[in-house]
Amino acid sequence: MLLNREMVMRKDPRDRLIRALAAQLGAERETRAAIASAVANGQIDREVLLALLEDPIPAWSQEDLNRADRLAASAAHYREIAA
């Protein structure tokens, strides 16, 4: 029964959106950490920082969506164990 419920949940567009947003948030955190590290080590100058700030936000890729799907599946697995 749980397997059927998981299959239905994966088809729900809201769940896919949540997974995509979770993937985007993770990517933004990784990017922010990388930039902070580069600035702290003096590896990045003002012009590069300005270019990063002015760069448009990229659209989600299929890889981002796949990563979000994997993240959601692992979370579901742990919720099932905890129940």
Protein Blocks (a to p, Z undefined) as FASTA:
>chain_A
ZZmmmmmmmmpmklmmmmmmmmmmmmmmmmmmmmmmmmmnopacfklmmmmmmpccdddd
fklmmmmmmmmmmmmmmmmmmZZ
